[in-house]
Structures are given as C-alpha cells and as structure tokens.
Amino acid sequence: MSDAGQTRRLWFACAGLIAGPLLWAASTQLGLILTYPQCADQLPLSAIAVGFLVTLSLAAAYVSWREVVLVAPGAFVAWLGTLVGLIFTFTMILQGLAGLVLIGCEQ
C-alpha cells in the first residue's frame, strides 16, 4: 500500500480519538449556551443538539472500529480511537439526559 493510503488509514483510525473529545467540548458549550432559549421556548434544544453530536461521535467511533476490523498497521490507535469515541459518546448521552430533566429554568 502506498504511503498516502497508509496515512489516510491512520487518520481514519484516529477519527474517534479526535472527534470524540471535540464533540464532547461542543456539547458542553452548547449545553451552557442553549439553556436560556430552551427555558424561554420550553423546547429540549440541548437534548436535540446532543443527539446530533452523539450521532457524529458514534460515526467517528465506527470509522475507527472499521480500521480495527481491517487489521490496519495502526491497530492499537484504532482500538484507542474506538474506545475514546465510545466513552465520550456515553458522556454526551448522560449530559443529554440531564438536559431533558433540567430544562434550564431552574436558576
């Protein structure tokens, strides 16, 4: 395989490792920002946003997992990317559930 193909596969292996924490940070910030419009409109905006970000994080973890299945040269990185992506996905799910229970008007 060419060097470009190996580099691309390594980036795919790192997808969950990179996207998971970044999406979690975005989820945390959106959870703080969306509380005021959520309270005014009585819509679960933060839960909707977290649901979208969870889907993206699961997709990134899946991309990393596919590199494990294909037995890439960077299999350890792919496993790490998959696990980190799933851990941050679980964290975002818990934050989304908190957004459903506490709608932001509790201040």
Wavefront OBJ file of the C-alpha trace (Angstrom):
o trace
v 0.000 0.000 0.000
v 1.234 3.475 -0.773
v 2.260 5.983 1.851
v -0.795 8.120 1.097
v -3.098 5.148 1.671
v -1.424 4.304 4.976
v -1.630 7.918 6.110
v -5.318 8.051 5.231
v -5.991 4.823 7.141
v -4.123 6.197 10.154
v -6.353 9.291 10.083
v -9.389 7.025 9.906
v -8.034 5.065 12.884
v -7.730 8.341 14.822
v -11.260 9.521 13.972
v -12.807 8.575 17.322
v -9.750 9.777 19.203
v -10.010 13.235 17.651
v -13.754 13.667 17.131
v -14.938 12.284 20.496
v -13.328 14.931 22.736
v -14.033 17.753 20.272
v -17.701 16.846 20.014
v -17.935 16.496 23.798
v -16.473 20.011 24.191
v -19.019 21.328 21.685
v -21.781 19.503 23.552
v -20.706 21.037 26.845
v -20.620 24.535 25.389
v -23.985 24.114 23.669
v -25.445 22.843 26.934
v -24.405 26.104 28.565
v -25.490 28.340 25.697
v -28.856 26.768 24.926
v -30.281 26.916 28.453
v -31.726 30.416 28.033
v -33.544 29.846 24.710
v -34.602 26.427 25.982
v -36.198 27.980 29.060
v -37.981 30.638 27.005
v -39.335 28.269 24.338
v -39.849 25.180 26.532
v -38.188 23.032 23.851
v -35.448 20.480 24.615
v -32.907 22.261 22.400
v -29.862 20.967 24.244
v -31.123 17.374 24.039
v -31.658 17.758 20.288
v -28.167 19.214 19.830
v -26.630 16.485 21.983
v -28.486 13.834 19.989
v -26.929 15.152 16.787
v -23.451 15.289 18.344
v -23.847 11.768 19.762
v -24.640 10.525 16.267
v -21.478 12.171 14.918
v -19.384 10.731 17.741
v -20.764 7.237 17.146
v -19.958 7.598 13.454
v -16.366 8.572 14.279
v -16.036 5.602 16.668
v -17.403 3.343 13.917
v -14.823 4.654 11.447
v -12.073 3.854 13.953
v -13.559 0.421 14.587
v -13.595 -0.318 10.860
v -9.839 0.181 10.842
v -9.511 -2.394 13.657
v -11.545 -4.885 11.639
v -9.394 -4.279 8.565
v -6.264 -5.026 10.659
v -4.582 -1.764 9.867
v -0.943 -1.177 10.761
v -2.114 1.199 13.474
v -4.498 -1.277 15.108
v -3.730 -0.020 18.634
v -4.545 3.540 17.607
v -7.756 2.308 16.012
v -8.770 0.470 19.207
v -7.922 3.551 21.237
v -9.932 5.757 18.877
v -12.905 3.425 19.115
v -12.849 3.283 22.911
v -12.296 7.019 23.376
v -15.098 7.756 20.920
v -17.474 5.459 22.805
v -16.513 6.859 26.218
v -17.138 10.429 25.115
v -20.380 9.341 23.436
v -21.550 7.878 26.752
v -20.609 11.131 28.483
v -22.629 13.143 25.971
v -25.613 10.812 26.416
v -25.546 11.470 30.166
v -25.350 15.218 29.549
v -28.264 14.968 27.116
v -30.359 13.124 29.680
v -29.581 15.850 32.193
v -30.755 18.362 29.584
v -34.072 16.550 29.395
v -34.528 16.506 33.171
v -33.290 20.045 33.875
v -34.589 22.340 31.161
v -32.651 25.442 32.227
v -35.340 27.338 34.102
v -34.121 26.104 37.490
v -31.868 29.109 38.022
l 1 2 3 4 5 6 7 8 9 10 11 12 13 14 15 16 17 18 19 20 21 22 23 24 25 26 27 28 29 30 31 32 33 34 35 36 37 38 39 40 41 42 43 44 45 46 47 48 49 50 51 52 53 54 55 56 57 58 59 60 61 62 63 64 65 66 67 68 69 70 71 72 73 74 75 76 77 78 79 80 81 82 83 84 85 86 87 88 89 90 91 92 93 94 95 96 97 98 99 100 101 102 103 104 105 106 107
